């Protein structure tokens, strides 16, 4: 009977140790998952979307500014001054549009 009691006690002790190890492991897994959620970066598709949007904003702004400048130069016979002014305005609009696009994108990620 003494051996049975001792074996039973050892078995209970082993089960308690296994339970403690399992709880430690579950705690580590939960902390790892929490850190993964915090460290999630930009997915490749989101990056491509931002890159494509930036391309359209920059190209569109410059083309519109340059197009308006060329049109007004031909209409008013002031070549090349309004073309240069349109180009500068297009570049400024492209810079501002890019800034806003990136700022909004990053604010959405936080």
C-alpha positions as MATLAB code, in Angstrom:
seq = 'XXXXXXXXXXXXXXXXXXXXXXXXXXXXXXXXXXXXXXXXXXXXXXXXXXXXXXXXXXXXXXXXXXXXXXXXXXXXXXXXXXXXXXXXXXXXXXXXXXXXXXXXXXXXXX';
ca = [
       0.000    0.000    0.000;
       2.910    2.311    0.757;
       4.332    1.874   -2.753;
       0.946    2.581   -4.312;
       0.575    5.806   -2.309;
       4.085    6.886   -3.205;
       3.507    6.132   -6.918;
       0.214    7.986   -6.843;
       1.863   10.976   -5.153;
       4.653   10.979   -7.762;
       2.106   10.788  -10.577;
       0.135   13.723   -9.131;
       3.355   15.719   -8.740;
       4.308   14.962  -12.368;
       0.862   16.063  -13.577;
       1.130   19.308  -11.599;
       4.561   19.985  -13.128;
       3.200   19.302  -16.606;
       0.314   21.682  -15.946;
       2.729   24.436  -14.864;
       4.854   23.893  -18.000;
       1.749   23.978  -20.194;
       0.650   27.275  -18.618;
       4.119   28.764  -19.166;
       4.061   27.662  -22.787;
       0.567   29.085  -23.345;
       1.687   32.365  -21.793;
       4.680   32.537  -24.132;
       2.484   31.755  -27.134;
       0.022   34.506  -26.179;
       2.788   37.070  -25.742;
       4.274   36.046  -29.105;
       0.913   36.450  -30.829;
       0.412   39.852  -29.208;
       3.827   41.009  -30.407;
       3.070   39.744  -33.914;
      -0.139   41.768  -34.007;
       1.740   44.893  -32.958;
       4.555   44.364  -35.455;
       2.432   43.712  -38.497;
       3.829   45.837  -41.267;
       2.501   46.915  -44.583;
       1.396   44.040  -46.758;
       2.839   43.810  -50.274;
      -0.542   44.674  -51.779;
      -0.884   47.781  -49.648;
       2.613   48.836  -50.670;
       1.819   48.335  -54.343;
      -1.409   50.272  -53.917;
       0.447   53.191  -52.354;
       3.114   53.090  -55.052;
       0.524   53.091  -57.839;
      -1.404   55.920  -56.233;
       1.768   57.967  -55.861;
       2.574   57.406  -59.524;
      -0.831   58.634  -60.632;
      -0.728   61.655  -58.305;
       2.738   62.741  -59.440;
       2.252   62.072  -63.142;
      -1.262   63.518  -63.216;
      -0.337   66.699  -61.353;
       2.657   67.402  -63.562;
       0.767   66.628  -66.779;
      -2.180   68.826  -65.838;
       0.054   71.729  -64.778;
       2.183   71.445  -67.893;
      -0.849   71.029  -70.147;
      -2.567   74.117  -68.774;
       0.685   76.085  -69.100;
       1.214   75.053  -72.732;
      -2.416   75.775  -73.594;
      -2.298   79.255  -72.045;
       1.081   79.991  -73.683;
      -0.300   79.163  -77.118;
      -3.514   81.045  -76.459;
      -1.849   84.185  -75.081;
       1.445   84.005  -77.044;
       3.594   84.208  -73.920;
       5.848   81.225  -74.616;
       7.593   79.773  -72.524;
       6.622   81.600  -69.319;
       3.224   80.082  -68.629;
       4.547   76.632  -69.524;
       7.257   77.036  -66.892;
       4.724   78.386  -64.394;
       2.389   75.464  -65.107;
       5.259   73.017  -64.652;
       6.217   74.582  -61.316;
       2.601   74.523  -60.128;
       2.298   70.908  -61.254;
       5.442   69.953  -59.326;
       4.149   71.736  -56.216;
       0.801   69.981  -56.551;
       2.577   66.629  -56.998;
       4.631   67.192  -53.856;
       1.620   68.233  -51.813;
      -0.512   65.375  -53.150;
       2.226   62.846  -52.395;
       2.642   64.205  -48.881;
      -1.092   63.980  -48.198;
      -1.346   60.490  -49.669;
       1.519   59.141  -47.571;
       0.333   60.940  -44.424;
      -3.187   59.511  -44.753;
      -1.802   56.055  -45.481;
       0.423   56.071  -42.395;
      -2.304   57.461  -40.138;
      -4.554   54.613  -41.212;
      -1.865   52.136  -40.134;
      -1.575   53.389  -36.568;
];
